[in-house]
Amino acid sequence: MSTRQALNPRANVFILVNLGCEALYVIDQRLKAQQIATEKSVQVMHDVTSVLLEPKFIESLINGSMHGNAQLLTADHCKFMLKDITTCSLMRLDETSMEKLWNLMTMMYKWQLFVSRHQHHLLDITFRHLDAINRMYPDAKQHMLIDFSKNMLLDFWNACGEQQQLSIYRTNRAWLQCFNTKISLLIRLGFQDMDGSFLAEVDQCHYQEYAQCIGDNIYIKSSELAQQQQREPNRIDQLAAQLNINPSSPPTGEDLQPMDARQVQRQFEQTFSSILFTDTDNNAAAATSQAQRNPNASGCEFVQLVTGNSRADDEVVNTASRNGGVLKQQLLDLYSKMP
C-alpha cells in the first residue's frame, strides 16, 4: 500500500471524534476523583461534548476531507483543536496535564485499533465511544446531538464504499503509529509491554472482556471488573480445595514458592508509578491520594483539572455559551483555511 493510499484525509473526522471521546472519559474520571460538584461536572461534560460534536464542525471535517486538495490532520493540528475543545468550559489544564491527557487519548485509541481486525470495527469503536458519552450525563439535547452525529458519520461511511472504508481504517492506524507512551492501566491489565508496545499474546479470558467491547469507557469497565472479582469466590482457592492442596504448606523448592498477587500488584505500582507516570503538578500528591481513594480514577490519576474559585466560576458560567460559540466559529474558520 502506497503512502498516498495510507494517508486518506477522510480519516480526519474519525481521528478527531474518537480522540475527543477518549478525552471526555478522562475528564469525567478526574471530575469524580477531584469531587467536583455534580452541577459543574454536568456543565463541563455537556459543554465539551457540544463543541466536539457541533454539527457544522463535523460537517466541515467531512466536507473538507473530500476536496481534491484535502490533507490529513497533523498531530500538532489535532492536538491544538482538542486542547481548545476540552478546555472550552469551566475546566482548565496546564501544559503538563494536557500532555498527559494527550498521551492517554492517543494510546487508548491506538490500542483499540490494535485489537480491531476489520475496517468496520472503526465504525463500531466510534459508535461505542459516542454511546458511552451519551450515558454519562444524559439529557434530551445531548441525546439528539449524539444521534445526529452518528447519522452523519454513518451516511459518510456508507457513501465512501469498501475501498475508501479500508483506506480510512488503515489511515487511522498509520496516524497513531508514532505514539508509543506507556500507560499504567494498559500495563496493569497485561495489554502493554514495558517498552510501550502492545502484547498480542494475552490471557484470553481476561482479554475478551475488553476486546469484545473496544471503544467503551475502559476506566469504568476496569473498575467494574475489579469489583466483580472481589465479590466472586477465589477460583484458585476452589481449585486447591478440589485437589486437596494445603495452602499453608508451601513447596520446598525455592522456585516453586507461591506468589501473593496483591503483594505483586502493590510492588509493581510502587516500583513503576513514580518512574513512568510522575506528576509534576503542584497538587500531584493530593491528586494521587484522592485517586487512590476513588477506584473510578484508575488509569488517569495523573491528569489534574483546575476549575478555579467560585467567583471565577460564576463569571465563566455567565460567558460559557458565548465563548463556546466563538470557539466553534474559530475552529470552523481554521479548518476552512487548510489547503
C-alpha angles and dihedrals in degrees: 000000000000126000090249091056093045096052102060111168090209085079091070097091093048093049093050098042096046094046090046092053091050088053090052090054090056094043091052091051093048093048088055095043092051090046094236112181113270093238092056092043091054091049093049094049094045093045093051092044093050092053095043092050099034101150094226090049093050090045091052091051091051097044093042092053092058097056117111092244096041118140134203115255112258119229091248093051092048092046091050093053095045091050090055092045096049093048098044093106135043094308125095131190127197119221094264095052092043090054091052091046089052091051091052093048095049099041096046091050091045090053091049091054090044088057092046120091106185137047092243089061087074091065090044091053092048093050092047089053092052094044091050091051089049091055096053101075104352124198134154096259094050092045090055092046093052093044090051091049092050091050092050092049093046093050090048092048094049092047091055097067129216098295095047091046091054090048092050091050093049091046091055090052094045092047090058098047094093092062116087109158123150112242117200095215094051091048093049090050090052095243098112132049126224091257091060096255122126120248118239095190110059139145098293097205093052094037095054091060087068103027093058092059105032110170095040119117100283093192093059092040094052090049092049093049091048090053090047092053090051091054094048122081115261104267093201090056089050091052091047090053091050091051092045092239117162106220090198090065107069121199116268096231114092093221092054098056111135118252124228103223094201091052092049090050092051092048091049094052093044091049101045109023094075092044102044103028108029111165112216095187116120089241095045096117093050092045092050092048091050091048091053090054091050114059091195089069093065113131099017101051093123097062110094122202124201120203100172129225124316095259092051090046091054090051092049091049090057092052101033097098092044092050090045091057092048091049093051091052092047091053092047091049091047094052093044089059093057112114 
